[in-house]
Amino acid sequence: MSVKICDNLRILRAKERYSMEDIAEIIGVSRQSVAKWESGESLPDIDKCVKLAKLYKVTLDDLVSATIEELEMGDDEEKGKYCFGVVKIQDGKINVPEKAKEIFKLDEGDALMFLGDKKKGGMALVKIGKLF
């Protein structure tokens, strides 16, 4: 699978919990420019790539050519923060990544509460234990 900068930009922004508006303001472009970069409709110029790489604390090479797995290795385990990867919804279900199951000791039958903040576009799962 080939790596696309648009995917990396989208993943890194989500990982750092920035909105497109946040990135636009920090980098000095319009929100539409950020949307075009993330959709693959256009590419940021080299100066913007340098700013983006610094913002996301990755190398320029990683910004343009790292795989999803390589980008995910930026976990801050000392602070207990992780990026477990990208999952797809299939048949209305999501599969919890194995690393998340291991770290949070998730077992068959454990209940998870699904939380969200529509304004910030964020969602979270919280382990609440066994229901029955």
Buried (B, 14 or more C-beta within 10 A) or exposed (E): EEBEBBBBBBBBBBBBEBBBEBBBBEBEBEBEBBBBBBEEEEBBEEEBBEBBBEBBEBEEEBBBBBBBEEBBEBBEEEEEEBBBBBEEEEEEEEEBBEBBBEBBEBEEEBEBEEEEEEEEEEEEBEEEEEEE
